[in-house]
Amino acid sequence: MLRQMMNGRIAIITGGGGNIGSGVCRAMAKAGATVVALDLDPAGADAAARAIACDVTDPAACESAVAAVVREFGGVDTLVNAAQQFRAGIPLVALTDDDMRVSFESGPIATLRMMQLCYPQIKARGGGAIINFASGVGTQGMVGAGAYAAAKEAIRGLTKVAALEWGRENIRVNVICPVASGDPEHAPWVPSARAINPMGRIGDPEADIGAAVVYLAGPGSYVNGRTLHVDGGVGVWR
């Protein structure tokens, strides 16, 4: 049903070389979008995407990457901010300024930077969609994940403001909080997520998370400023 919903649209996906980001790339490409994956190590990006090496914490690298997309493909219709670095398993009393810096520079600061860079491009094409990634770790809390939780909640705050400011220009900005088989750093959380998941499984990066991104980028054209928990119902238990 979602196939070819994105025909002719240009999508940038940060963190596109990771497991979840790569799944989103595949789903968007199958829906007909031209996909550009930005990642520190773009080698993991799906073959359906054009991969560009980009450190989202580097303003010049982000500006160069967006300019390259516009130069080659003519614009941007969709931005997906999935990139995030963090250090897990640190109790609040032991969190350092540097731990917070790692989460915030790669999370909300990089997300805002990419939104600002893509905003004029999306506006020039008559509107489009921005999908930011947050987490149930932020909305519900998790022991040892203070910096990550704070960064993800900051992303949700930015999303709400952008939805209010840019909605009249037909730019919809939403959040996905996923539970999916992801990158190695997520591995410690997978068993507990599976154990309390009403559906008894962990989400698939393409079939579950990617499909939600396609929906919000395409047919979900009246959804704006919302947080969508694509988690199989994990959050219901908390």
Secondary structure, 3 states (H helix, E strand, C coil): CCCCCCCCCEEEEECCCCHHHHHHHHHHHHCCCEEEEEECCHHHCCCCCEEEECCCCCHHHHHHHHHHHHHHHCCCCEEEECCCCCCCCECHHHCCHHHHHHHHHHHHHHHHHHHHHHHHHHHHCCCEEEEEECCHHHHHCCCCEHHHHHHHHHHHHHHHHHHHHHHHHCEEEEEEEECECCCHHHHHHHHHHHHCCCCCCCECHHHHHHHHHHHHHCCCCCCCCCEEEECCCHHHHC
